[in-house]
Amino acid sequence: MHNQNTITGPSFSLKNRLARMVWGIVETLFFRPSPRPLHSWRSFLLRLFGAKVGRGVHVYPGVKVWAPWNLVLGEECGIGNGAILYCQGQITIGKRAVISQGVHLCAGTHDYTHPGFPLITKPIVIGEMAWVAAEAFVHAGVKIGDGAVVGARSVVTKSMPEWMVCAGHPCKPIKARRMAGEDSIDREVLVLN
């Protein structure tokens, strides 16, 4: 549980703050200066701090991770330079999902109706084969469905459906996402076979 009054004290425990301090040092000295192709090295460092990282993950050195122990990265997903994974709450990124440069995934917010302005954390889930394009913002508690595309600079405050192209401020579904070579057969039939 978080502190209910952020005016009189910190939102997180001393243990959490110390762990983030140590992670900050490791991130500064070993993660961010690492050469771009060393994805396995950065995956190792994230795992060392409690992240669940699948095989073939590409996390670039310019990615900012707030608390690796709240991070789950599915196989072969990619996180571009300049992305911010503000994982005060859990952030899960599915298999083969792409988080482009400058995307901000923010799993924490505050209760502005309470005088103590308490922290609220809610998980973010990015589905398999989804793409969150450059500089989009995804709010706490949002789920981006499998195969969905979120357009560049969109502001996502509500969950987006599977296999839809979504964009805007606020982000809304625009049209179905069709993959090259896909015919008119129902997607559910394709998934079942």
DOKOLDREN-729675 format. One line per field, with one value per residue (C-alpha): residue number from 0; residue in three letters; z, x, y. Coordinates in nm, 2 decimals, decimal comma. Each point is the difference from the previous one (the first is absolute). Layout:
% residues N
seq = c(NUM_...)
type = c(ALA_...)
z = c(Z_...)
x = c(X_...)
y = c(Y_...)
This chain:
% residues 193
seq = c(0_1_2_3_4_5_6_7_8_9_10_11_12_13_14_15_16_17_18_19_20_21_22_23_24_25_26_27_28_29_30_31_32_33_34_35_36_37_38_39_40_41_42_43_44_45_46_47_48_49_50_51_52_53_54_55_56_57_58_59_60_61_62_63_64_65_66_67_68_69_70_71_72_73_74_75_76_77_78_79_80_81_82_83_84_85_86_87_88_89_90_91_92_93_94_95_96_97_98_99_100_101_102_103_104_105_106_107_108_109_110_111_112_113_114_115_116_117_118_119_120_121_122_123_124_125_126_127_128_129_130_131_132_133_134_135_136_137_138_139_140_141_142_143_144_145_146_147_148_149_150_151_152_153_154_155_156_157_158_159_160_161_162_163_164_165_166_167_168_169_170_171_172_173_174_175_176_177_178_179_180_181_182_183_184_185_186_187_188_189_190_191_192)
type = c(MET_HIS_ASN_GLN_ASN_THR_ILE_THR_GLY_PRO_SER_PHE_SER_LEU_LYS_ASN_ARG_LEU_ALA_ARG_MET_VAL_TRP_GLY_ILE_VAL_GLU_THR_LEU_PHE_PHE_ARG_PRO_SER_PRO_ARG_PRO_LEU_HIS_SER_TRP_ARG_SER_PHE_LEU_LEU_ARG_LEU_PHE_GLY_ALA_LYS_VAL_GLY_ARG_GLY_VAL_HIS_VAL_TYR_PRO_GLY_VAL_LYS_VAL_TRP_ALA_PRO_TRP_ASN_LEU_VAL_LEU_GLY_GLU_GLU_CYS_GLY_ILE_GLY_ASN_GLY_ALA_ILE_LEU_TYR_CYS_GLN_GLY_GLN_ILE_THR_ILE_GLY_LYS_ARG_ALA_VAL_ILE_SER_GLN_GLY_VAL_HIS_LEU_CYS_ALA_GLY_THR_HIS_ASP_TYR_THR_HIS_PRO_GLY_PHE_PRO_LEU_ILE_THR_LYS_PRO_ILE_VAL_ILE_GLY_GLU_MET_ALA_TRP_VAL_ALA_ALA_GLU_ALA_PHE_VAL_HIS_ALA_GLY_VAL_LYS_ILE_GLY_ASP_GLY_ALA_VAL_VAL_GLY_ALA_ARG_SER_VAL_VAL_THR_LYS_SER_MET_PRO_GLU_TRP_MET_VAL_CYS_ALA_GLY_HIS_PRO_CYS_LYS_PRO_ILE_LYS_ALA_ARG_ARG_MET_ALA_GLY_GLU_ASP_SER_ILE_ASP_ARG_GLU_VAL_LEU_VAL_LEU_ASN)
z = c(0,00_-0,08_0,23_0,00_0,05_-0,24_0,16_0,33_-0,13_-0,30_-0,20_0,02_0,27_0,09_-0,15_-0,33_-0,01_0,08_-0,27_-0,25_0,10_-0,06_-0,33_-0,10_0,05_-0,20_-0,27_-0,03_0,01_-0,18_-0,18_-0,18_-0,12_-0,14_-0,38_-0,20_-0,11_0,36_0,06_0,20_0,24_0,07_0,04_0,25_0,20_0,00_0,12_0,27_0,14_-0,02_-0,35_-0,18_-0,34_-0,29_-0,27_-0,28_0,17_-0,14_0,26_-0,13_0,22_0,00_0,17_0,35_0,24_0,34_0,19_-0,19_0,26_-0,13_-0,37_-0,21_-0,36_-0,23_-0,25_-0,30_0,11_-0,07_0,20_-0,19_0,12_0,20_0,12_0,37_0,19_0,31_0,17_0,34_-0,06_-0,22_-0,37_-0,22_-0,37_-0,20_-0,25_-0,31_0,11_-0,10_0,22_-0,22_0,09_0,25_0,11_0,37_0,18_0,34_0,25_0,28_0,06_0,31_0,15_-0,05_0,19_0,33_0,19_0,05_-0,38_0,05_-0,26_-0,20_-0,20_-0,27_-0,24_-0,37_-0,24_-0,36_-0,19_-0,23_-0,34_0,10_-0,11_0,21_-0,24_0,07_0,29_0,10_0,36_0,17_0,33_0,31_-0,02_-0,38_-0,20_-0,37_-0,17_-0,19_-0,35_0,07_-0,14_0,19_-0,22_0,07_0,27_0,10_0,36_0,12_0,31_-0,07_-0,11_-0,38_-0,17_-0,17_-0,37_-0,04_-0,11_0,26_0,02_0,13_0,32_0,15_-0,18_-0,17_-0,23_-0,37_-0,21_0,00_-0,03_-0,29_-0,05_-0,35_-0,18_0,23_-0,18_0,11_0,23_0,35_0,23_0,27_-0,26_-0,08_0,36_0,07_-0,28)
x = c(0,00_0,12_0,01_-0,34_0,15_0,28_0,03_0,13_0,21_0,11_-0,23_0,24_0,18_0,36_0,09_-0,17_0,19_0,33_-0,05_-0,08_0,31_0,22_-0,19_0,06_0,38_0,00_-0,21_0,23_0,33_-0,08_-0,34_-0,01_0,36_-0,01_0,03_-0,33_0,05_0,04_-0,36_0,08_0,22_-0,29_-0,24_0,24_0,02_-0,38_-0,03_0,25_-0,24_-0,30_-0,14_-0,15_0,16_-0,08_0,24_0,10_-0,11_0,15_0,02_0,21_0,24_-0,20_-0,30_-0,08_-0,13_-0,13_-0,02_0,11_-0,17_-0,34_0,08_-0,09_0,13_-0,13_0,22_0,13_-0,16_0,19_0,03_0,14_0,24_-0,16_-0,29_-0,09_-0,13_-0,12_-0,09_-0,12_-0,26_0,06_0,06_-0,04_0,11_-0,11_0,18_0,12_-0,15_0,18_0,03_0,15_0,23_-0,12_-0,31_-0,09_-0,17_-0,11_-0,14_-0,04_-0,23_-0,13_-0,35_-0,04_-0,34_0,18_0,19_0,30_0,03_0,07_0,17_-0,21_0,17_-0,18_0,15_0,06_-0,03_0,12_-0,12_0,19_0,09_-0,13_0,18_0,01_0,14_0,24_-0,06_-0,34_-0,11_-0,17_-0,18_-0,01_-0,25_-0,01_0,01_0,10_-0,15_0,20_0,09_-0,12_0,18_0,01_0,09_0,29_-0,05_-0,34_-0,11_-0,15_-0,22_-0,23_0,07_0,02_-0,15_0,19_0,11_-0,11_0,19_-0,06_0,12_-0,08_-0,03_-0,18_0,09_-0,29_-0,03_0,00_0,00_0,08_0,37_0,05_0,32_0,15_-0,13_-0,29_-0,33_-0,35_0,01_-0,11_0,31_-0,14_-0,01_0,37_0,10_-0,18_0,17)
y = c(0,00_0,35_0,30_0,17_0,34_0,09_0,35_-0,14_-0,29_-0,21_-0,23_-0,30_-0,18_0,05_-0,34_0,10_0,33_-0,16_-0,26_0,27_0,19_-0,30_-0,07_0,37_-0,05_-0,32_0,16_0,30_-0,19_-0,32_0,00_0,34_0,02_-0,36_-0,03_-0,02_-0,37_-0,13_-0,08_-0,32_0,21_0,24_-0,29_-0,16_0,33_0,02_-0,36_0,07_0,25_-0,22_0,06_-0,30_0,02_-0,25_-0,12_0,23_0,32_0,33_0,27_0,29_0,19_0,32_-0,16_0,13_-0,26_0,12_-0,34_-0,31_-0,23_0,12_-0,08_-0,30_-0,02_-0,27_-0,18_0,20_0,33_0,33_0,32_0,30_0,26_0,28_-0,21_0,05_-0,31_0,17_-0,32_0,11_-0,27_-0,31_0,05_-0,30_0,01_-0,30_-0,22_0,18_0,33_0,32_0,31_0,27_0,29_0,25_-0,20_0,06_-0,28_0,14_-0,26_0,26_0,29_0,20_0,04_0,37_-0,01_-0,09_0,27_-0,23_-0,06_-0,37_-0,20_-0,25_-0,27_-0,21_-0,25_0,07_-0,29_0,02_-0,30_-0,23_0,14_0,34_0,32_0,32_0,26_0,29_0,23_-0,15_0,03_-0,30_0,06_-0,22_-0,29_-0,01_-0,32_0,01_-0,31_-0,25_0,12_0,36_0,30_0,33_0,29_0,24_0,26_-0,15_0,04_-0,33_0,03_-0,30_-0,36_-0,06_-0,30_-0,28_0,03_0,36_0,31_0,26_0,37_0,34_0,21_-0,17_-0,32_-0,18_-0,30_0,10_-0,31_-0,37_-0,09_-0,25_-0,18_-0,02_-0,31_-0,04_-0,09_0,04_-0,31_0,08_0,06_-0,23_-0,29_0,07_0,00_-0,33_-0,18)
